[in-house]
Amino acid sequence: MGFNCGIVGLPNVGKSTIFNAITSAKAIVANYPFTTIEPHSGVVPVPDERLNVLAKILQPPKIIPTNIEFVDIAGLVKGANKGEGLGNQFLAHIREVDAVVHVVRCFENDNVVHTYGSIDPKRDVEIVETELILKDIETIQKNLSELERQSKSGDKKVRHAMDVCRKLEDHLSTGKLAKMLNLNEEEKALACHLHLLTAKPVMFIANVDEEGLTKGNEYIRVVEELAVHRGSTVLVVDGEIEAELADISYEEREAFLSDLGIKESGLDKVIHNGYWLLDLITFFTHNQKELRAWTVKKGTKAPQAAGKIHSDFEKGFIKAEVIKIKDLVAVGSESALREKGLLHIQGKEYQVEDGDVVFFRFNV
């Protein structure tokens, strides 16, 4: 798995429409709140032209791309942290994802009812964020209660953890997201164990109509301003157009986007931004059976990258044989690359780079 994204937002803002379009899933879409009663998940392959380049040279019997999972989470409303709407169960689902895709309605349409009666991106974003903040405060308070019981032993680590929790609680109580609090590395490590909802990376999707997609609108600009203050990105997506793209071939899709003057689909935007947001890279492996893509964090060392394939690879790691795609393309074959001395032998400290083709040597 590459990474997973939870799609959140108010009810009826287009979450399920966008989810269905980018995953070709069959979640129910209807013009009323709480259509999504259970979180739907869809796994889609990550498009990577480098796989096609490698396949032409290596001629593998099978090609396996890395994947991204999307989880469509029911709409949040005021009071969700206390069980309003569909409540706490969906806040728990957000806790399990790597990144949050926050869909915000940025179009007018009298035929699509808005839960709060009008289009107001700032209000909508703040409602969702407030529910997440309140849930995080609840999480911290529960953790503090447990730490207070442990603190009677006089353990300095427990005391330090309590200090971090109180710092976070004070910060969240001002209405700010956890990720906006400056913590040192030690404090970040302690905070990480809390799995706070507002500490997760967020990308906003401004869901627009066709005019908003090609010309922009004031609602999009509001979301962009909010994103700047949160260190987030904004993707402008027309959910209805994405739904049309989901039903046509790749060639037709490219022509359709070109006619609209759009460079990439909403799915491509989400994937590229997700990799950037989470600081991810892709490396490749190949053997007689398959050519395969894998996703790891930038800076991952060779043994840990091997561990993505199988834990035995990491435990028994000996070395990594690394091929650079540009070298392989230049010489035309793996045998020619070896003859020219372009196969790089790397040890345990090597950090796998984006696009590396790696063969791991290990002891069982």
N, C-alpha and C positions, 0 to 999 in steps of 0.2 A: 504494500500500500504506500502511495506517495504521501498524502496527508488527508485529513478530513475536515470539512467545513460544516458548521451548523448554520442554517439559514433562518434568521430571526426577523422579527418586525411586528407591527400591530396586525390584527386580523384584517384581511381584505385589502392588503397593499400589493398583492401580486406575488407573494412568496411561492405558492404552490404552482402558479403558472410558470414562473422562472425555473423552479425545480424540475417540473415536468419537461420543460423545453431542453434544459441542459443535460438531463439524464435519460430523456425519452421514457421516463417512468409513467405510472398510471395513477398518481395521487389524484384524489377527487378535487375538482375545481368548481366552486360555486359562489354565487354572489351573496354570501352570508358568512358571519364569523364562525370560527372553530370548525371549518371544514376538515382540517387535519386533526384527527382525534388520536392517532398514534404517530410517532415520528416515523416518517418514511425515509429510507436511505437508498441511494442509487450510486453505483460505482461506474465511473466512466474512464476510459483510457486517456492518458495524457498525450496529446499529439506532439510528436518530436520528429522533425524532418531528418535528424541525424540517424534515426533507426533505418530509414529508407536508404540513406547513403551507405551505411554499414552493410545492409542486406545485399546491396548490389555487388559489393566486394567479397563478403564472406559467404554468401549463398546459404544461409541457415535454412533448415527445413521448417522452422517455426520462429515467429517473432512475437515477443511478449512485451508490451509497453508497461510502464509503471502506471499506477491508477490514482485517482482522486475520488474520495467518497463525499457525497453531499447528504446531509441529514436535514430534512424539512421539518422544522419544529413549529408546533402550533402557535398562533398569534398570542402575544402577551398583551395584557391590559392592566390598567391601574389596579393594584391590589393583588397581582399575581403572586407576589412573595408571601401573601397570607392565604393563598388558595383561590383567589378570584379567577374567573374565567376557567381555564384548564389548569391553572395553578402550578404548584411546586414541582409536579412530575416533569414538566417541560423545562423548568429551570435546571433540574438535575441533568437533563439530556444535554444542555449546553455545556455543562461541566466536563463532558467527555470528549469534546472536539478540540482540534488543534487551533482553529481560527474561527472567527465569527463573521458571517456575511450578513450585514444588516440592511434589509430591503426597506427603502423609504419611498412612499408614493409621491411622485412629482408630475402628475398629470391631472387634468380636469376631465371628468366624465360623469354626467348626471345619471347614467345608467348603472354605475358602480358605486354602491353605497360606501361612504367612509364611516368607520366606527364612531368617530367624534364629530361628524357632520360637516367638516370642512377640510380643505387641503392646507396643512401647516407642518412642513417638514421639521422645523425646530421643535415644536411641541411634541410631534410624534417620536422623534429621536430621544427627547428628554424623558418621555413616559417610559420607554423601554429601558433606558439607562438607569432610571430611578429604581425600577424593579430589580435590576441586576445588582445595583449598589446595596439596596436593602437586604437582598439575599446574602450578599457578601458580608455585610455587618452581622447578620445572624450566624453565618459560618464562623466568623472570628470570635463572636461571643461564646459560642459552644466550645471552640478550641481553647479560649481563655479559661473557661470553667475547668476543663480537664487539666490545663497547665497549672492552675492554682492548686489543684490537689497534689500534683507532682512536685510543686515547689517546696513543699514542707520538708523535702529531703535536703534542701539547700543546694541542689544542683545548679551550677552557674549557667549551663546551657539552657536549662528550662527558664531561668530568669531572663536570659537574653531573648528567648523565643517569646516570652510574655511582653517584653519591651517592644519587639517588632509588631506583635499583634495590636498592642495599644496604639502604636504609631499609625498603623493602617486603619484602625477603627476611627481615630480622630480625623484622619484624612478623608475617609469615606463619608463621615458624618457631615462634612462640608459640601457634599454633593459631587465630589470629584471621583474619577475612576481610579482604581488601584494602580494601573499602569502609569498614571501621571505623578506618582509619588517617587521621588528620588531616593533610592536605597543603594547601599554599598553591596558588594558582591556577596558578602556573608549574609546580609539581611535578605537579599534576593533569594538565596538558597533556602532560607527558612520560610520565606513567603511562598515559595514555589510549592511547598508541601500542602498549602491551604487550598490549592486549585481554585483560586478566586475567579469568578466569572468576568469581572471587569479588568482582570490582568491579561486577558487573552488579546492577541492581535485582532484588529477589526478592519474589514474593508466594507465601505458603504456601496450599495447598489441603488442608484437613483433610477427608479422604474418610471419610464417616460412613455409618451406616445411617439408616433413617427416624426412629428414636427419637433418635439423636444430632442429627439435623437439627432436630427440633422441641423437644427438651428439653436438648440439650447433653450433654456427658460430661467426665470427668476428662482424657481424652486430648486433647480440644480445648483445655482450659485449659493443658496442658503446652505445646502448640504456640504458643498465644498468648503465654505467658511467653517462649519462645524468640524469637518474632518481635519482641517489645518491645526486646530487647537487640540486635537486628540492624537495627532501623529498618525492619522489614517489616510487611506486613499479612497477615491470615489470613482466608481465605474458607472458610466451612463449606459443603460440597457433598456431596450423596448421589449418587454415580456411577450407581447403579441407577435412581434417579428421573430423573436427567438423560437416561439412555438411553430411558426411557419418553417424556419430553418431546420427544425428537428425532423421534419417529414420529407426532406429532399436530399439528393445525393451531394457528396462533397463538391463536385464540379459545379452543380447548380447553385450550391450555397455560395461559392466563391463569386460566381457571376452576379448573384442576387445582391451580395454585399457591395460589390464593385459598382453596381448601378446606383446604389444609395450613397456611394462615396464613403463607405465604412471599411476600415482596414481589417478588422477581425471581429469574430462573433463574441457574444457575451461569455460563452464558455471559455474561449481562448483568453479573454480579458481576465476572468476569474483565476484561471490556472497560472498565467504569467504573474499576476499580482500576488497570488497565494505563495508562489515560490519566492518572490522578492520579500514578502511580508515575513515569512518564516525562515528566511535565509537558507533555502534549500538548493541542492544541486542534483544532477542526475549523472550516474556512471553506468557503464554497460558491461555485461559479461557475455561470453559466447562459448559454446562447445559444439559437439557433433549433433546435438539435439535441438539447440535453440540459441537465439540472440535475445537478450533480455535487458530491460532498463530497470534501474533501482534508484530510489530517492533517499538521500541522507542530508544531514545538516552540513553546511559549509564548514570546513575545518575538521571533518571526521577523519581519523587516522585509519590506515589500511586494515588493521585487525578488526576494528569496530565496523568498518564497511563490510568486511567479510562476514561478520556476525549477522548482518542483515539477511544474508543468504541462508546461513545455518550456524547455530551456536558452536558447533564443532569446528567450523572454519576459524572462528575467533580464538577458541581455546588452543588449537593446534597450529596457529599461524606461523609460517616460516618466512615467506616473502610474497611480494606481489609483482607480477610481470605486467607492466603498464605500456599500453599503446596509445599514442596521441592520434586522434582522428585525422588531423591535418597531414601527419606523416604517412598514415595508411592510404589516404586519398592520393598523396603525391607519388607514392611508389606503386600503388595498384594492387598489392597483394600482401598477405601476412608473411609469406615466405621471403619475398623481396625485402620486406621491412626488416626481418631478422638478419638477412644477409648484409644489409647496410648498417647493422649495429644500432638500429633505431628502437629496439625493444629495451625498455628501461626496467631494471631490477630495483625494487624499492623494499625497504625494511619497515619495522614497526612504527617508526616516527613519521612515515610519509603521510601527508594529508591528501586524500583523494580529491582530484580536481574535476570540475564540471566537464563532461564529455570523455573522460578517461574510459578506455576499454581495458578491463583488468582480469587477469587470470591469477587466482589465489593458490599458492602452494601451502599445504598444511599437513601435519601429522594427525592421524586418527587417535 
